[in-house]
Amino acid sequence: MLETLYAFFDLGQFTQLPINGSHNPGLVVLSYCVALLASYTAILTLERVQIYQSKVARYSWLVVSAVISGIGVWSMHFIGMLAFELQLPMSHGVLLTLISVIPAIVGSFIAMKIQVSLSSVSATLVAGTVLGAGIGLMHYTGMAAMEMPAHLRYDPLWFVLSVVVAVSLGIIALLAYRHYKKSERTNWFKRRSAQIVVAAIIALAISGMHYTAMIAANFYPTREPDAVFTGHGNWLAYVVGVGSCLTALMAIIASQIDRRLQQQQKLAQMSAEQLYEVISAIDDGLLLFDEHNRVLLANQAFTRLTGDDLDRIKGSKLNIEDYIEHADKLLENIKNTLARRVAWQGKVNVRKRSGKTFPVRLSISEVRYNQQKERHFVATITDISAEVESSERIRYLAYNDALTGLANRRSLLDHLQDQLATYKEDGQNGALILCDIDKFKILNNTLGSDMGDLLLKRVAERLKSSTKANSFLARLSANEFAVVLTGLERGNSVNIKQQLLTRIYQLQDQLQQPYQLNSYTHLCSFSAGASLFGDSESNAETLMTQSGLALSHSKRKGTGEVSLFRQDFADAVSKRVKLEEQLRNAIKQNEFELYLQPQVNVESKPTGAEALIRWRQSDGRFVSPADFIPLAEETGLIVPLGYWITERACQILQQWQQNPDKAKMQLSINVSAKQFQQPEFVEQVQLLVEKYKIQPHRLKLELTESLLMDDISSVTNKIKRLKRLGIEFALDDFGTGYSSLSYLMQIPFDTLKIDVSFVRNMLDSREKAQIVHTIIQLGESLKLNIVAEGVETEEQFNYLTRLNCDTFQGYLFSKPVPESEFLADKTAP
């Protein structure tokens, strides 16, 4: 036993040192490339094994793969041996060298057989171990074929390491192959990349084992060499490499040829029965018939669609009239199209055996066979019922309201245009009525949108039942409906309008009856606006606009109002649009200025002033604040306009601070609700006060009672923040709004202003005089300064003085004057 070990391993039995060898780098690289190509080829050929069901074919390709792999391993080993250079004469025993290829082929065969037959991880581990063992046995068999004047012994540790390397990398390679097989259905590039990676790992296992084993090899000369060994001729290594590559290339070509042949064989083996199964699997109906309309072939989908019996129609003559009504023109069209050797396609309605029709997409093509005069025709039928239904649904939604089912705006415009084009010829007039549910938003906000939707449905139903059958109904927006009335008798304008008003009032009376919304009974009013066909210049959009203007006029008047279009409605809108454009330009051009109206004490001495905005256009004409202030509020332009007023007031106060006579005066400005509600309002005022370095208590902001109704807590918070800066506040027009005492208790106002409507008529009305007296007493009790606006006579001034009013403002003392005149001391004390 010991002698056997001494014959194989280097256990220290030699006294001299082993001689060292070296490797030719070029041949080392060549050896790895040969191993890589062989491994890649083996993977490609191994794929053919899994394609076939036949055992003979599977084993044939398995043998080919094993042989390619084994030859590749052997070639790599042999080239690696030729790359090894030792200072001894060296040769290789031919028989043993050839025998060494057998372990590589057998190991590869067993490993591949296990890998393709079993799918478990444990099987892969066994296969990898066998592959590594085969590579190792091949190597050490080939090493034993070396002939030289030296003893070859192996270092035990490096020997074990070489085996471990071979087995480990063999296992890793087959695990990588296993992973590659799982992702085999990926695209071509990824599949080829995975194959190359697996081949590279197998080549690394072969090369790693070989060169690790070469490190384990120790050579002890038996005598002095007769000549210095200069190495093998590289030509032999190249011949082996080229031979291995040609073998691999031939295997690759063979696998590709086999793949093509197999594909062609599959196509050739497809029987008529298989073809029929393919046709039967098609979801569209298919019919094959000859020139005499005899049915040659039909699939199950055709019989399912038409309700025919497959056995009954096969071989029978096809009568298209059984499926399509009035088919003469269609047949003529199909024949003309096919005569041009073009397939005919179109949509037709097909009748089932049950008599029910359904839409299909029909395609008919001519089939011409090579070397045959016989002609056949193939028809495909696709059921497009769902497509047509969907298209009709889309069209319905495009022209109808989804909630109520009534026509929508687009449909209404089309109908109006048709009516306007023909109403004169019919000798009758017509009208468009727009009606709106008053305070609909309150219902939505209190009872929810579901209840609101239910009301809209009920209104639509009542409109249908309350109008004539020829009336056209539409829903235009959330709570706005349209009724197109026709059949108004011609006559003079007054009579026609009276007919229209009578119809509207009748409709309004019906619509304003109670609505039962589940368990809730709802009462609502309707505002309406209408325009006659004759007022529209035969244009649907114009008619819609006119009716909309009439409806807007009704809503401005209140709830439940009715208006007929008048030209002044349109003129007012045009004027408003023009004024809005001018207002925007005026803000950009800075065409505004502040007029100041003094506020005096009981001694008629000015204590301050109220700033009133004036708009002088470029032509010198003034625009009344009653015209542009409401427009600015409505369009939101009041926000930049209000900021300009605030900044200009701060500039005026800065100038007053330089004048001893006016340094103690206060300047009041009106602040709109929209401006005050801006999130950055407090910061804007604070920045302006700091920018112009004014005394904050000289600036007084006047707020109206309507502002307090929006969000009392937010308003109070902003007022308190500005009060901490020193800004004072006045409640303007007190007595005209809600006049809630709770507001005065919660909000720290400094001043109450009595509205001019009370002051102007207080001497002629006991009620208004009592209101003025009460407001002054209330102000005294709350320690508020009282300002009476609109004082125009001495009698009014004296009366207010007797009531202990603090401050007075009106034409009795001065009309509003430009700030330049106010600063010129014309109104100074």
Sequence and secondary structure as in RCSB ss.txt:
>XXXX:A:sequence
MLETLYAFFDLGQFTQLPINGSHNPGLVVLSYCVALLASYTAILTLERVQIYQSKVARYSWLVVSAVISGIGVWS
MHFIGMLAFELQLPMSHGVLLTLISVIPAIVGSFIAMKIQVSLSSVSATLVAGTVLGAGIGLMHYTGMAAMEMPA
HLRYDPLWFVLSVVVAVSLGIIALLAYRHYKKSERTNWFKRRSAQIVVAAIIALAISGMHYTAMIAANFYPTREP
DAVFTGHGNWLAYVVGVGSCLTALMAIIASQIDRRLQQQQKLAQMSAEQLYEVISAIDDGLLLFDEHNRVLLANQ
AFTRLTGDDLDRIKGSKLNIEDYIEHADKLLENIKNTLARRVAWQGKVNVRKRSGKTFPVRLSISEVRYNQQKER
HFVATITDISAEVESSERIRYLAYNDALTGLANRRSLLDHLQDQLATYKEDGQNGALILCDIDKFKILNNTLGSD
MGDLLLKRVAERLKSSTKANSFLARLSANEFAVVLTGLERGNSVNIKQQLLTRIYQLQDQLQQPYQLNSYTHLCS
FSAGASLFGDSESNAETLMTQSGLALSHSKRKGTGEVSLFRQDFADAVSKRVKLEEQLRNAIKQNEFELYLQPQV
NVESKPTGAEALIRWRQSDGRFVSPADFIPLAEETGLIVPLGYWITERACQILQQWQQNPDKAKMQLSINVSAKQ
FQQPEFVEQVQLLVEKYKIQPHRLKLELTESLLMDDISSVTNKIKRLKRLGIEFALDDFGTGYSSLSYLMQIPFD
TLKIDVSFVRNMLDSREKAQIVHTIIQLGESLKLNIVAEGVETEEQFNYLTRLNCDTFQGYLFSKPVPESEFLAD
KTAP
>XXXX:A:secstr
 HHHHHHHB  S  SS  B  EE HHHHHHHHHHHHHHHHHHHHHHHHHHH   HHHHHHHHHHHHHHHHHHHHH
HHHHHHHHEE SS  EE HHHHHHTHHHHHHHHHHHHHHHHH  SHHHHHHHHHHHHHHHHHHHHHHHHTEE SE
EEEE HHHHHHHHHHHHHHHHHHHHHHHHHHHTTTS HHHHHHHHHHHHHHHHHHHHHHHHHHHHHEEEEESS  
SS      HHHHHHHHHHHHHHHHHHHHHHHHHHHHHHHHHHHH  HHHHHHHHHH SSEEEEEETT BEEEE H
HHHHHH   HHHHTTSB  GGGTSTT HHHHHHHHHHHHTT  EEEEEEEE TTS EEEEEEEEEEEE TT   E
EEEEEEEE HHHHHHHHHHHHHHHB TTT  B HHHHHHHHHHHHHHHHHHTEEEEEEEEEETTHHHHHHHH HH
HHHHHHHHHHHHHHHHS TT EEEEEETTEEEEEEEEEE   HHHHHHHHHHHHHHHHHHHTS EEETTEEE   
EEEEEEEGGGTTT HHHHHHHHHHHHHHHHHH SS EEE  HHHHHHHHHHHHHHHHHHHHHHHT EEEEEEEEE
 TTS EEEEEEEEEEE TTS EE HHHHHHHHHHHTTHHHHHHHHHHHHHHHHHHHTT TTTTT EEEEE  HHH
HTSTTHHHHHHHHHHHHT  GGGEEEEEEHHHHTT HHHHHHHHHHHHHHT EEEEEEETSS   HHHHHHS  S
EEEE HHHHHHTTT HHHHHHHHHHHHHHHHTT EEEEE   SHHHHHHHHHTT  EEESTTT   EEHHHHHTT
SS  
